[in-house]
Amino acid sequence: MSTIVQQSWKRCQESSLKATEKANDQIISSRRIKEIIQENHPLIRESFPLFTKLAPFLLSTEHIALLSDQDGNIIHTVGDPVFANQAQKVQLQIGANWTENNKGTNAIGTALIAQQPIQIQGEQHYFLENRFLTCSAAPIFSPTGELLGVIDISTRKEYSHPFALTIACMIAEAVQNRLMLAEAERVIALPRPLSPGSAGLSLPLVGLDRDDRIVSLNEMAKKQLGMGALGTTLQPEVERTGANNIQDRRKRVWSMSASSQAMPYPRLAGSCPIFLQAKKLGQKAAHVDFPVLLNGESGTGKELFAQMIHETGPRSGEPFIAVNCSSISENLIESELFGYEGGAFTGANREGRVGKFEAAKHGTIFLDEIGDMSLRAQAALLRVLQEKVVTPVGSNQSRPIHARVIAATHRNLPEEIKAGRFRADLYYRLKGVSIQVPPLHKRTDLIQLAEHLIQKIAGGEPLFLSNEAKLKLQSHSWPGNVRELQGVLMQACFLSETYEIAAEHIQLEGLVEAALYQEAEQVVPSLRETELHAIKNALYMSGGNVSQAAKLLQIGRNTLYRKMAEYHITSPMNQGDL
């Protein structure tokens, strides 16, 4: 054992802890946990995005990551749900306290005392019940050097990843830097010390106030300047020797507005490969003037895709006009799209009205649910797209139009053409760039998307999904797609009275009953068909990871491989018939 672990065991023995007995397994009350989370809001705020990025690694390697406060209380966790359930047997979960006094030698409690990174492997844990774990922890310090908490990465000892401790240290350092950037008036990077092996080290960062006094240091800057530098004024020669300005709040208004023009559309969140491919096509389409046709089920976010194309392209400074073609009556759609002259029909505005195409100016007109447009309106729209002019109702004078057209539909337009309900010439006019927006049940990032939506709904307040709530979300088919998910999560946020959304807050009953009612007249699938669908769906949800899919199906991996061979499923990532 290392010296740190030996010293920890000695402390445990001196405290009369018995290794063979059960460790303290009391969970803090919900009210107190909520208070602790509020007290540590900046720490959680800066940790949350990093935990979200770490989640795919944790899921694929059967690890979990935890955040504790300075008192050893676990306040956030993310990662593999199967191992998380095993970890709960020893209260490695939100609301548990993992100080040495309660849990003996362990990565969180021992790192808090040693105030340095540490890995506690299997038998090094003091209590016998914890020796199935290997845990890697790194302390987090405030910009002024105060201990704030610990980042911990845990798994079963046989699954321990060789870089777990390194990753924990990197996350802790990133949190510290984010706290500095959030609090300091100006942040500069000092020249890296010239010494053997220093090339791979992180930058020494110094936070300054308005008077250029040093108010914060990251770990590398502490080693270079010492904590005594806090409160002193940055020497001019330091900046002259190569210090780089990382952040200046005095320039923040300009930098934020400039960067927002260049960044991809942030409201479309997700990491699913088929979703990212659609998003990439949309970003590429933003910089050309070809018409775009967005295909996808209702509720998948087609209008958000249209807004992204508009706002990330050269037309972003012009209007974005959305028209729901299914909500306008056949008699009014031409006047809505092309405008009308005063007195053109009964009830018309005396001064007339500008149509949507003209209102869009040099911007974008978004024709949603184009597949529901009548054949008469389709003919009028085709003429406008061909001639690039509109003639308002009641007028004989044409006016030029300059807007780009983005259309969207949940219908299969080639099938609608065969049925005589949609014009083939209009379809090919609209289908310059065709983008398929995936339904939610085919996306592999459901939980990540749910967590993103929760943060938007909760207004940045810390609110997390329990493991049971995540499993409940994953078990639903989501016929209403992202729109349905957002509604369910809004209700869940409303019902939750603590930091956590539990399974009972996820209310799907009415939705499930409606789906069953809609399917009541369909033929009941055979057991073989049901099993085949379940396997394909699990493979989609796991992103093709057979081990994870087997866990979702609650069967062994070898059993899943056998059934995949039985059903001739040879490529988990290419099940396009779901």
N, C-alpha and C positions, 0 to 999 in steps of 0.2 A: 504494500500500500504506500501511496505517497504520504509525505509529511502532513499535508493538509487533511487527508482522510484519517490518518492516525490521530491527529489532534482532535478531529471531530468525534471519533469513537470515544476518546478519553472524556470529552465533555459529556457525551451521552451516558457513559458509565458513572460519571460523577453526579449526574442528575438522577441516578437510580432508574433509568429506563431499562426495561427488560426486553432483550431482542426477540425472545420467543413469544412475548405477549402481543396483543393487538395494539397498533398505534392509535393515537387519538383520532377518531373518525367523525368528530362533530363538524357539521356544516353550518356556516354563519347564516343568520336569519336573512330572509329576502330584503327586509327593510335596511338592515345594516350593509348588505352587499350593494344595494342601490346607493347608499351614502358613500361607500368606498369608491364606487365607480365615478360618482360626481366629483369626489375629491381628487381623483386621478384622471380627470377628463383630458388634459393636454397629453398625458402619456398614452392613453388609449387612442386619442385622435391621430397621433403621429405613428403609432404602431399598426393601426388597422390596415392601411394600404399595403404595408410590407407583409403582414400576415396573409392578406388576400393573394399577393403575388407568390407567396411561398406555398399556398394550398395545393397546387398540382403536384409539386415535389413530394409533399407529405402524403398525399393520397396514393401516389405510385410506389412509395417506399414503406408504407404502413407505419408512419410516424404521426405524432401530434405535436403542435407547438403551443406553448402556454405563456401567458404574461402574468407575472405576480407584482404586487406593489412592494414597497419597502418593508412591510411587515410580514411578507410571505403569503398574503392572501391571493389566490388565483382569481383574476378578474377577466380573463379572456382566453379562449382556446379555439383552435381550428385544426383540421387534419382528418386522418383516416377514421371513419365512423366505427369500423369494427374494432380497431385497437382502442378507440376512445371508450367504448363500452367495457372493454376489459380493464382499462385504467380506472374506471369509476368504482370497481370493486375495492380499490385501495384509496378511494376519494381523490384521485388525481383529476380534479374537475373544478369548475367555477364554484366558489364559495368555500373551498377547503383551505386550511392554513397549513403550509408546508415548512414552517420553521423547524429547526432541529429539536426544540422542546416538545413539539408534537409528533414529528415524523422521523426523528433520529437523523443519522447521516443521510443526506439526499442532496441532489444537485442544487435545487432552489435555496433551501435553508443554509447549506454550507457555503454557497456562493455569496449569500447575503452577509455572512460573518467574515469570510475571507476577502470579500470585495474584489474578487478576481474570477476569471472563467475557470470552470472545473467540469470534469466528466466523472460521474459516479456509475461504475459498471457493476451490474449484477450483484455479486457477493460483497461488494464494498458498501452496499446499503446496510444500515445498522439493523433495521427490523427485517426479520425473515420474510414477512409477507410482501416486502417490496423488492426482493432480490430477483424477481423475474424481469425487472426493468433495467434499461441503461438510459441515463438521462444526462444531457449536456446543457449547461447553463452559463450565461454571461450576464454580469450586472450592467444596469443602465444608470448613468450619472446625468445629473442636470448640467446645463451650461456653466453653472458655478461650482460644480464638483460634488453636489449632494447626491447621495444614493437614492434612486427613485424606485427601483424594482429590478426584476430579472426576466430575461428571455430564456425559456427552457424548451428543448426539443427532446422528446421521449419516445421510446419504443420498447418492444420486447428485446431482451438482451441478445437473442440470436439474430435479430434483424437490424442491429445497430449499423448505421451508415458511417463510414470512416471520416466523412467531412461534417458530421452533425455539429461538433463543437465549433468548427470554423464558421459554419453557417450561422450558428447562434451568436457568435462574436460579431459577424458582419451585420446581422440584423440589429443588434444592440448599438453598434457604432452608427448605423444609418438612422436609428431613432434619435440618438444624441445629436446628430447633425441636423435633422429635421427640426428638433426643438430649438436649436440655435438659430436656424434660418427663420423660424416663426417669431422669435422674441427679439433678436438684435436689430438695431437700426441699420447696421451695415456689417457685412461679413467679408473678410478677406482671407485669402490662402497665402500662408507664408511660404518662402522658398523651402523646398524639402532639403533636409540636412544631407550634405555630401559625405556619405559613409558607405562602406561595403554592405551590400544587401538592402540599401534604402530605396532602390528603384521601385520595388513592389509595394512599398508602404503607402498608406493613405495620406492625403494632404493634411498638414496642420492648419486648422481653421480658427480664426479669431473673430469674435463678435464685438462690435464697437457701438457706443451710443452716439448721440448727436455731437458730442464734444470730443469724439475720437478716443474716449476712455475705454479700456478693455473691460468688457462686462461678462464675457464668456470665452471658454476655451474648449476645444475637443481634446480627445486623449493624446493625439500626436502633438498638439500645441502645448499641452501641459508638460509633456516630456521635454519639449524644446525650450519653453519659457519658464516653467514652474508656476505653481498656483499663486505665488507672490506677485505675478504680473497683473492679477485682477485689480482693477481700480486705477491702474497706472495709465498714462497717456502713451499711445503708440508712437514710437520714435520715428521721425520723418525718414531717417536713413533706412529703416526696415522696409517701408513702402518703396523707396527708391531702388532697393536691391532686388526687386522682382515680385513683390506681393501683388496678387491678382484680386481685383474686386469681384466677389462672387455675387453679392446682393447689395443693393442700395435702395432702401425704402423711399428715398426722395425721388427715385426714377421709376417707382413701382407702377404708377398709373399708366405711363407710356409703355413699359415693358409688357404689362398684362394685356393691353389692347393690341399690341403688335403681335404677341405670341398667339393670341386667340385666333388671329387670321390664318396662321400657318398650321395650327394643330388640327389633327383629325377630329371629326365631330364627336364630342365627349359623351353625348346623351345616349349613344348606341354602345352599350357596354356588353362585354362578353369575350370569351376566349375559345369558343367552339370553332374548330377548323372550317366547317361549312358556313358558319356565320361570318367569320373573318374573311373568307373568300368573297362573300357577297358584299361585305363592307369595302374590301379592296377594289372591287369592280366599281362600286358607287363613287369612291374617291377618285378613281381614274376617269370616270364619266364626267365628273365635276368640271374637268378642264377641257372638254370638247362640247360642241353645240349639237351633238346628235340627240334625237329624241330618245327617251328612256322609258322602258316598260317594266314595271315592278310587278312580279307575280308572287302571290303568297296568300295563305289563309287569312281570314279576318282576325285582327288582333295581333299580327306578327310585327307590326311597327313599320308598315310601308310608308306612311306619311313621314315618320322620322328619317327614313332613308332618303325620301325626297328632299326634306329640309337639309340633310347633310350635303347632298349633291349641290343644292343651291348655295348654302352658306360657306362651303369650302372651295367654291369656284369663283371666277371673275365677276359673276353677277350678284355677289353677296350684298352689295350696297343697294340693290334694286329690290322692288317688292316681291314677296312670295305669296301668291294667291292660290288658295286651295278651294276646289269645287267638288262636292260630293254629288256625282252624277245620279246616284240612286235616290237622292232625297228631293230632287227637283222634278216637278211634273212635266210631262211631255210638251204641254202647251207653253210652258214658261222657259224651257231650257235654252232656246235660241236667244230670247231676250236677256237671260242671265249671262250667257257667254258672250254675246255680240252687242248687247245694249239695245236701246230703243229710243226713238224720237218722242217728243211730247205728244200725247194724245194718240199714240199708235194703236192703243186698244183700251177697252173699258177698264178703268182702275189704274191706268198708267199715270206716272208722275207727270205733272204739267211741264216740267223742264226737261223731261227725258232722263235717261240714266246711262252712264258709261258701263259697258260690258266688262266681264272679267278679263278678257284678252287684252283690252286696252288698259285696264287698271294695272295689269302686271307690268306694263311699260317694257323696259329692257330686262326685266327679271324673269321669274319662272311662274308658269301656271301649272298647277298640279291637278290633274283630272282623276280623282279617286273613283273607284268602282265603275270604270269605263265600260265594263262588260254589261252593265245594267242600262246603258243608254239605248233609247229607242232607235229603230232603223232610220226614221226620218231625221232625227237629230244627228245620227252617225253620218248621213249624207251631207248635212250642212257643215259638220265639223271637218269632214274630208276636204270639202271645197276650200275651207279656210286654211287648212294645212298646206294644200297644194298652191294656193294663190297668194298666201301670206297677207291677206287683207280681210277685213270684216265689213259687213254691211249691216248696220243697226236695223232692227225691225221698224218698219214705217219710213225708212229712208232709201234713197236710190244712189247715195254717195258712199263709196268704199273708203276705208281708212286703213293705212298700213299697220301691221302688228310686228313686234320685235321680240316677244317673249319666247323663251324655250319651253318645250312641252315635256312634262313628265306625267305618264299615265300609270295607273295601278288597277289591278283587278284580283279578285279571289277566284274568278271563274277560269276554266280551261278554254281559252279563246279558240284554239283550233277545233275543239269539239263544238263550240258555239257556232263556228263558221259552217261546219258540216250540217248542223241542225237548222241553218238558215237564220240564226238570230244575231249574227255579227258579220259585218262586211269584211271580206278578205283584203280588199284594197286599203281599207282604213287600218287593219291589223298590221300590214306590212309598212304602212306609213308611220305607225307608232313604234314599231319594233326595230328602232335603230340599235339600241343596246338593251338586251334583255337580262334582267337580274332576278334570280329566284331567292326570295326571302324565306329562310327555313322556318317550319313550324316549331313550336317549343318542344314537342315530344321527340324531335330529332336532334335537338341540341344537347351537347354534353356538358354545358356550363350552367345548368339550372340553379345550383346553389350559389354560385358566384353572382349570377344575375339577381337572384333573390336578395342577397346581401347588399348588392349595389342599390336596389330599389328601396330596401329598408332604410339605408342611410339617407336617401333622398326624402322619404316619407317622414322620417324621424327628425329631419332638420339638422343632421350632424350629431345628434345625441347618441351616446353608445347604446345600442340595442342589438342583441345577438340571438341567433337561432339555436335552440337546443338540438342535440343530436337526434332526438325523437322527432322534433319538428322537421328536420332536414329529411329524414326517412319518409315522413308523411308526404312532404312535397314531392319527393322523387317517385312515390307510388301512384301519383295521380296522372291521368292522361292529358290534361290541359287542353280540352277542345277549344277553349276561348283564348289560348295562347298567352302572350305577354300581357295583354289587356286583362285577362282573367287573373293571372298571377298578381298583377299590381293591385287589383281589387281585393283579393284574398289577403295580401300582405297589409294593405291599409286597415282592414278589419282587425287583423292580428295585432298590429301596432296599437290600435285603439284599445283592444281587450287586455293587452299586457300591462301590468301595473309594476313590473320590476324591470331589470336590465335585460331580461330574457324572454324570448317568444317560445312558449312551450307548445307541445303537440296539440293540446286542447284549444289553443288560440287559432290554429289553422282550421278554419271551418269550410269543409268541402262537401258536406252532406247534401245540401240542396243541389249543388252542381253535379254530384254523382247521380242523384236521382233523376235530374233532367237528362243527363246523358243516357241513363238506362231507359228512360221513357222514349227517347228518340230512337233507340236501337231495338225497342220491343218488338217491332214488326219484322226485324231482320231474322234470317235463319241463324239458329244457335250454332256456333262453331263447334267442331269436333274437339275432343281432348288433344288430339295430335296437332290441330291447327292452333289451339290455344297455347300449347307448349312451344311450338315453333315461333309464334309471335312473341312470347315472353322471352325466349332466348335472344331473338334479334333485338328486341327492345333493350334488354340488359346490356348487350354488346354496344349498342348506340350510346346508352347512358354512361357507360364506362370508357367511352372513346376507343373501343377495341381492346381494352385490357381484359384478358380472359380471367385472370385471378380476381379482379374487381367485379367482373360480371358474375362470376360464380358466387361471390359473397352476396351480391344483390339478389340472386336467385336462391340463396341459402342451400347451395349444393356444393359438393367437392369439385375442385378444378378438373380432376380426371373424369368425373361424371359429365361435366360440361363438354370436355373435348370429345367424349364418346357420343354425346347427343349431337354435337356439331357435325361429326362424321356421319351419323345416322341421317341427318337432314341435309347433308351435302353443303354445309355452311363452311366455306373454305377461306373466306376473307372477311373478318369481322368489321373492317372499316368500309366495306362496300356493299351494304345491305340496302340497296336503293328502293326495295319494294315495300318498305314499311309504310 
